[in-house]
Amino acid sequence: MDRLAGTDLEAGQGQLAARAVLPPSLRAWLGLIAALAASVVVVLGVLYAGRGGPGRVDSWIIPPTADSVRPPWRNVALVLDFLGEPAGSVMVIAAGVAGCLLLRRPRAAVLVVAGAGLTVGTTTLLKHLVGRTIHGAGNLSYPSGHTAFFTALALMAALVATGRLGLGRTAGTSLVLAAALVAGATMGWAEVGLGAHYPTDALGGWCTALAVIPATAWLVDHLADRMADQITDAGRRERR
């Protein structure tokens, strides 16, 4: 009985450890992308540190004003903006965690909470470090927390889908990048259209999520694997 129980324990822990939220086939590519994205965040932060107006690139794309987007698209932009506010983000995170648990993906549920928290925390810290403002000294704008948060959600969903579907390196990387691009462009459009951010703020937020989420996913896997190994070792000691 003890031997059978120990075997079942090892099998269960092995299955848990195999459910990585950062698929091994994607680690190298996403690690490189994360490094490049972090470099972009730093470069833009240095360029716009302490500034209170649009840069040359911002003026080329679209000058942010309060009425850049008008009804009915303004209503869409306002809904998207709400999803990045505290009340909306809590609702979205709760739905994501519930979905992961229904799919029996506890690691993914941890990633949703940790990834969202670290992404928002990073953008908040960077805003105070960079000090770029919009519409007055009290409105820190770089990088866009809304864009980073929405992109992070898309990245995490794509990572879970990649693992669940068993996608290879090319298909998995394509899915993750496509999801991040669509989410970042959508929320970036809303924030710039509502006059809440400059386009380069949105770009900085997008790159922040690309830098934070792969690192967070790797950390979740690393800690979960260590816990699984400890439980397995404890089971082996009990059988002796």
N, C-alpha and C positions, 0 to 999 in steps of 0.2 A: 504493500500500500504506500509506504513512504517513498519507494522508488518511483512508483507511478505518479504520485503527487509531485515529486521533484521534477519528473520529466515534463509534466503538464505545466509546472511553473516556469521551467526554462523555455518551453515552447511559447507560452503566453508572453513572456518578457521579450523573447526574440521577435515576435510579431510586432510588439509595441515599438521596439527599437528600430524596426525596419520602416515604420511609417514616418519617415523623415518629412518635415515641412519644407526643407530645402533639398530637393532631389539631388543625389550625388552627380548626376549627369549635367546639372546646371551650375554647380558650385564654381567652377573655374570661370565660366563666362560671366555669371552674375557678380562674381568677385571683382573681375576687371571693370565691369560696368559701374559697380558701386564706387570703385576708386576714381574713375573718370568723373562720375557725377559729383563726388565730394570735391574734386578739384574745381569743377565749375562753380559750385556753391561758394568756395573760398574766393575764387577770382572775382565773381560778381559782388561778393560781400566787400572786398577790398575796393573795387571800383566805385561802389555807391555808398560807402561808409560815410555817415554824417550828412548825406545829401537830402534835400527836401523837395526834389522835383524830378521830372522824367529825364532819362538820359537820351542820347541820340537814337539808340535802338528802340526805345519806347515810343519816340515820336514817329519813327518809321512805321510802326505796326498800327497803333491806334492810340490817340490821346484819351486817357481815361477821364471821363466826365460823369456827372450824376445821371445824365440821360443818354448815355451811349447806346443803351438797349431800351427799346420802347415796347409797350404791349403789342401782341400777347407774349413775345419772347422774354419780356422783362419778368413776367410772372414765373416763367421757367427758371430764369436766373435767380429769382428770390427763393424758390424752392431749393435749388442747389445750394445757395448760400446758407439756408437754414440747416441743411444736413451737416454743415461744418461748424455750426454753433454748438455750445455745450449741450443743450437739450436734444438737438437733432443728432449729434454725434453719439450721445449715450444710447439713443434708440437704435442707431445703426450698429453700434458695437454689440449691444445686447442681442440683436437679431443675428449677427454674425456668429456670436458665441453659441447661441441656441442651435443654429444650423450645423455648426461643427460637432456639437455634442450629439445631435440627431444622427449625424453620419458616423458617429463613434470615432471621432478624430480629436482626442483630448489635446494633443500637441498643437493642432491647428487652433483650438479654442484659446490656448495660452498665447499663441502667436498673435491672435487678433487683439487681445488685451495689451500685451507687451508691445507689439508693433505700433499700435495706435498711440499708446502712451509715450513711447520713446520718440516717435515722429513729432507729435505735438510738443513734447518737452524740448526737443532739439530746435524746432522752429522758434519757440518762445525765447530760448537762450540766445539764438542767433540774432533775433530782432533787437535785443538789448545790446548785444555786442556790436552789431553793425550800425544801428541808430539811424537808419534811413526812415524818412517820414513821408506821409502823404496827407494833404488837407490839414496841415497844422502840426505843431511840435509834439502833440500828445499821441499821434497816430503812427505807431511803428509799422512798417510795411514789408520789410525784407527779412526772410522770405515769406511767401504766402502760406500761412498755416492751413487755410482751407484747401488749397491745391495740394499741399503735401499730404494732408489727411485723406482726401479722396483718392489720390494716387496710391497711397499706402494700402487702402482697402482693396483697390483693384489688384495690386501686386499680390497681396496675401490670398485673395480669392483665386488668382491665376496659379499660384504655387500649389494650393490645395488641389485644384483641378488637374494640374500637371501630374501630381503624385497619384491621384485617384484613377486617372485615365491611363497611367503608365506611359506617358509621352516621352519620346527620346529627347536628345539634346537640342536638335534643330527645331522640332515642333514645340517643345516645351519653352525654349527661349523665345521663340516667335510669339507664342501665346502670352507669355509674361510681359514682353515689351509692348505688344499691341494693346493689352489691357491697360498698362501704365500710360501709354500715349493717349488713348481715348479718354481715360479718366482725367488725366492732367489737362488735356486740351479743353475738355468740357467744363471743368471747374475753373480753369484759368480764364476761359471766355466769360463765365458768369462774373467772376471777381473783377476783371478788367472792365467789363461792360457796366457793372454797377458802380464803377469808380472807386472801388475799395483797394485796388492794387494796380501797380504798373505791370506791364507785360514781363519785365525782367524779374519782378517779384514772383510771378507765377512760375517762371522758368526755374528760379531758385528753389521754390517749394517742390516742384516736380523732381528736381535733382536731389533734394534732401531726402525724399521718400525712396528714391532709387539707391541712395547710399545707406539709409538706415535699415530698411526692411531685410535685405539679404543678410546683413550682419546680425540682425535680431533673430532671423530664422535659424542661422547657423548656431547661435548661442542657445536657443531653445532645444535644438537637436542635441547639442553637446551635453547640456545639463540632463536632458531626458535619458540619453544613453548612459550617462554616469549613474543615474538613479536605477536604471534597469540592471546595470552590471552589479550594483551593490545588492539589489534584491536577489539576483541570481546567486551571488556569492553566499548570501545568507542562507538561501535554500540548500546549497551544497553542504554548508557546514552543519545544518540540521540533519542531513541524511547520514553523516559520518558517525 
